[in-house]
Amino acid sequence: MPYFVVINEQGPSWVPGHSMRDQAKWSEHAAFVNALVHEGFVVLAGPLGDGAVHRALLIVSAPNEAVLRARFAEDPWMISGILRTVKIDPWTILASDERLDRAIAEITHATP
């Protein structure tokens, strides 16, 4: 299955001065992302930088960008404008080590 690198950042409903976990619908957003991780759709995810502007990087395993966009459109933070996607790029892994290969296979339920 193809991989994508996704960059999300704070949207127009983000409350400046509040941490990520203090934003509205944090619990719903976290549950949504954790469910995507559990099913192998999101391989890795986490915030980028020092937090001055909230940005997050996600590695996603999806059949195509349309499916990726449709799934992310269901995120409570996307729906409410707390988060927005700013970039989606296809990603081809050319180099990794066996530990990462095993971890990705385990997360995405694939055979290494």
Backbone bond lengths (Angstrom), bond angles and torsions (degrees), N, CA, C in turn:
res aa  C-N    CA-C-N  psi(-1)  N-CA   C-N-CA  omega(-1)  CA-C   N-CA-C  phi
1 M - - - 1.453 - - 1.521 108.54 -
2 P 1.330 117.66 139.95 1.475 120.63 179.35 1.525 112.49 -65.34
3 Y 1.332 114.34 155.28 1.454 121.89 175.56 1.524 109.46 -111.88
4 F 1.325 114.95 151.64 1.452 121.90 176.81 1.523 108.73 -134.06
5 V 1.334 115.50 147.33 1.454 122.23 170.72 1.529 106.11 -103.53
6 V 1.312 115.54 126.59 1.461 121.35 -177.63 1.523 108.47 -119.98
7 I 1.323 115.42 133.82 1.459 121.25 173.46 1.527 107.27 -114.02
8 N 1.316 115.19 120.06 1.462 122.09 174.37 1.517 108.06 -111.28
9 E 1.319 115.71 151.92 1.469 119.24 174.83 1.515 109.51 -144.86
10 Q 1.317 113.39 169.37 1.462 119.01 -177.62 1.515 110.24 -57.18
11 G 1.334 115.00 140.17 1.454 121.70 179.53 1.519 111.45 -100.38
12 P 1.331 116.84 -171.31 1.466 120.96 -176.02 1.529 113.96 -65.91
13 S 1.332 118.27 -20.07 1.466 120.25 179.69 1.526 113.05 -93.97
14 W 1.326 117.49 0.91 1.464 121.31 176.71 1.522 108.92 -62.84
15 V 1.311 118.50 133.83 1.465 122.00 179.53 1.530 108.72 -93.49
16 P 1.341 116.69 108.51 1.463 119.63 178.65 1.529 110.70 -58.13
17 G 1.322 115.22 145.52 1.453 120.10 179.30 1.519 114.21 86.33
18 H 1.325 116.92 -10.28 1.464 121.35 175.99 1.529 108.76 -101.25
19 S 1.306 116.66 140.56 1.463 120.33 177.51 1.527 109.69 -69.84
20 M 1.295 115.18 169.02 1.462 121.87 177.39 1.527 110.64 -53.54
21 R 1.320 116.37 -47.58 1.461 120.67 -177.03 1.520 113.62 -73.88
22 D 1.331 117.26 -12.51 1.457 121.24 178.15 1.529 113.00 -96.42
23 Q 1.329 117.04 0.83 1.461 120.25 176.86 1.527 109.56 -73.77
24 A 1.328 116.49 154.08 1.469 121.35 176.13 1.525 109.81 -57.65
25 K 1.303 116.26 146.15 1.465 124.02 175.63 1.532 113.67 62.81
26 W 1.352 116.81 23.85 1.465 119.83 178.33 1.527 111.16 -56.63
27 S 1.303 118.02 -48.69 1.474 121.14 -176.95 1.519 111.44 -60.06
28 E 1.327 116.58 -41.98 1.461 120.50 179.50 1.529 111.29 -66.18
29 H 1.335 115.83 -42.57 1.466 120.84 178.27 1.531 109.95 -62.57
30 A 1.327 116.97 -47.78 1.470 120.63 -179.20 1.520 110.95 -61.59
31 A 1.311 118.21 -41.08 1.466 121.42 178.32 1.528 110.46 -64.51
32 F 1.314 117.02 -40.16 1.463 121.74 178.64 1.529 110.76 -61.60
33 V 1.342 116.67 -50.20 1.470 120.85 -179.20 1.529 110.41 -64.85
34 N 1.327 117.51 -42.32 1.465 120.08 178.76 1.521 111.71 -61.06
35 A 1.327 117.55 -36.48 1.468 120.67 176.71 1.528 110.66 -65.58
36 L 1.337 117.09 -39.46 1.471 120.34 177.60 1.524 111.08 -65.82
37 V 1.325 116.76 -35.99 1.470 120.88 176.22 1.527 109.20 -66.30
38 H 1.312 116.80 -45.82 1.465 121.44 -177.94 1.530 111.71 -58.49
39 E 1.322 116.99 -36.99 1.465 119.24 -179.30 1.524 113.04 -86.36
40 G 1.336 117.91 -3.59 1.457 120.98 177.29 1.512 114.41 89.63
41 F 1.306 118.14 3.39 1.468 121.80 178.97 1.528 110.06 -71.98
42 V 1.334 117.31 -48.68 1.463 121.93 172.98 1.523 107.18 -95.90
43 V 1.335 115.71 122.54 1.465 121.60 -178.49 1.526 110.40 -88.71
44 L 1.314 116.64 -45.14 1.468 123.48 178.68 1.520 108.01 -144.01
45 A 1.322 116.76 147.85 1.468 119.93 177.15 1.518 109.81 -157.80
46 G 1.330 115.98 146.45 1.454 119.92 175.16 1.501 112.03 175.29
47 P 1.335 115.67 161.07 1.460 120.46 -179.08 1.527 112.02 -69.72
48 L 1.326 114.88 153.81 1.464 123.11 178.83 1.525 110.19 -111.98
49 G 1.300 116.40 149.68 1.450 121.43 170.86 1.515 114.33 75.14
50 D 1.322 113.94 -161.26 1.464 121.39 -173.17 1.521 113.34 -91.90
51 G 1.313 117.77 0.02 1.450 120.87 177.59 1.516 114.72 88.91
52 A 1.339 118.48 -1.31 1.463 120.19 178.54 1.534 110.00 -58.00
53 V 1.311 115.65 -41.55 1.464 123.56 170.03 1.514 105.21 -124.65
54 H 1.320 117.04 126.57 1.457 118.56 -178.36 1.523 110.13 -71.65
55 R 1.333 115.29 122.51 1.462 123.17 173.55 1.510 106.99 -137.82
56 A 1.321 116.15 147.57 1.458 120.82 178.54 1.516 109.57 -136.37
57 L 1.321 115.51 146.38 1.452 123.03 175.85 1.521 107.78 -110.78
58 L 1.319 115.50 134.12 1.464 120.91 177.51 1.525 108.56 -130.01
59 I 1.315 115.82 139.20 1.459 122.02 169.43 1.522 105.10 -104.14
60 V 1.330 115.74 123.95 1.453 121.55 -172.83 1.525 109.61 -122.77
61 S 1.317 115.75 139.40 1.464 122.95 174.59 1.524 107.04 -106.79
62 A 1.333 116.50 106.03 1.464 121.10 -175.67 1.524 109.41 -142.67
63 P 1.324 117.38 151.62 1.468 119.13 -179.48 1.526 113.28 -65.31
64 N 1.345 116.80 -30.17 1.464 120.41 178.84 1.526 109.03 -165.62
65 E 1.323 115.22 171.10 1.464 120.34 -176.78 1.522 112.15 -66.87
66 A 1.324 118.15 -33.49 1.468 120.42 -179.74 1.526 110.60 -62.44
67 V 1.321 117.51 -42.59 1.464 121.33 177.70 1.523 109.62 -64.27
68 L 1.324 116.70 -43.41 1.463 121.36 178.57 1.529 110.07 -57.76
69 R 1.311 117.42 -50.25 1.465 121.04 -178.47 1.529 111.70 -62.21
70 A 1.330 116.52 -40.30 1.466 120.26 -180.00 1.523 110.95 -63.62
71 R 1.333 116.82 -42.16 1.468 120.05 179.65 1.519 111.38 -66.16
72 F 1.328 117.47 -44.86 1.457 120.49 -178.98 1.528 111.62 -67.30
73 A 1.324 117.73 -26.76 1.469 121.09 178.10 1.524 111.55 -64.09
74 E 1.333 117.86 -17.19 1.460 122.88 178.70 1.531 112.96 -85.41
75 D 1.331 117.63 -8.71 1.469 122.03 -178.97 1.532 109.55 -65.74
76 P 1.329 117.66 127.98 1.469 119.65 178.63 1.531 113.44 -54.49
77 W 1.319 118.06 -32.77 1.464 120.34 178.09 1.522 111.31 -71.22
78 M 1.331 118.18 -35.46 1.467 120.85 177.29 1.523 109.57 -69.03
79 I 1.318 116.15 -44.47 1.466 121.47 -178.90 1.525 110.90 -59.21
80 S 1.333 116.58 -41.15 1.469 120.32 -176.08 1.526 113.22 -90.56
81 G 1.327 118.82 -0.27 1.460 121.20 177.35 1.514 115.05 80.66
82 I 1.320 117.44 11.65 1.468 120.28 177.59 1.524 110.18 -74.40
83 L 1.315 115.91 -29.01 1.464 122.23 -177.85 1.521 108.39 -132.56
84 R 1.334 115.96 151.32 1.464 120.39 174.62 1.524 108.94 -143.65
85 T 1.299 116.14 149.99 1.460 121.30 176.97 1.519 108.29 -87.19
86 V 1.339 116.42 128.57 1.463 120.23 -179.74 1.521 112.93 -109.43
87 K 1.344 117.05 -18.67 1.466 118.57 -178.93 1.521 110.00 -158.09
88 I 1.322 115.19 137.52 1.458 122.56 172.25 1.512 106.72 -133.64
89 D 1.321 116.42 123.59 1.457 121.45 177.93 1.524 109.71 -128.06
90 P 1.335 117.69 136.51 1.467 119.07 170.28 1.529 108.07 -63.02
91 W 1.333 116.72 147.91 1.459 120.68 -177.54 1.515 109.23 -132.96
92 T 1.314 115.40 125.12 1.453 122.03 174.90 1.522 107.60 -106.86
93 I 1.312 116.21 121.10 1.467 120.55 178.65 1.526 107.52 -82.63
94 L 1.323 116.10 117.94 1.456 120.94 179.30 1.521 112.27 -104.47
95 A 1.308 117.07 -23.23 1.460 120.00 -179.11 1.524 109.12 -144.13
96 S 1.312 115.40 133.55 1.460 122.11 174.44 1.521 106.52 -160.05
97 D 1.301 116.06 174.25 1.452 117.01 174.62 1.525 108.97 -112.53
98 E 1.305 116.10 170.76 1.469 119.88 -173.54 1.526 112.81 -62.59
99 R 1.337 118.04 -28.61 1.464 119.49 177.70 1.522 110.80 -64.66
100 L 1.321 116.37 -44.48 1.456 120.13 178.42 1.530 110.15 -67.20
101 D 1.322 117.19 -42.18 1.465 120.43 178.42 1.527 110.71 -57.50
102 R 1.328 117.49 -44.38 1.472 120.98 179.16 1.523 111.07 -65.85
103 A 1.336 116.38 -41.70 1.464 119.78 -179.88 1.525 110.97 -63.85
104 I 1.326 117.97 -44.81 1.460 120.90 179.38 1.520 110.55 -64.40
105 A 1.321 116.94 -41.82 1.466 119.89 178.07 1.523 110.86 -61.64
106 E 1.317 116.66 -40.34 1.467 119.95 179.01 1.526 111.52 -66.60
107 I 1.322 116.34 -43.81 1.454 120.51 -178.97 1.520 111.21 -65.46
108 T 1.313 117.00 -42.85 1.471 120.42 -175.45 1.520 112.21 -93.93
109 H 1.313 117.52 4.87 1.465 122.79 177.91 1.528 112.39 60.01
110 A 1.335 115.75 31.54 1.461 121.23 179.35 1.526 109.74 -98.99
111 T 1.302 115.97 165.72 1.456 121.21 176.00 1.526 107.65 -93.33
112 P 1.365 118.31 124.77 1.470 119.80 -178.11 1.511 112.06 -68.17
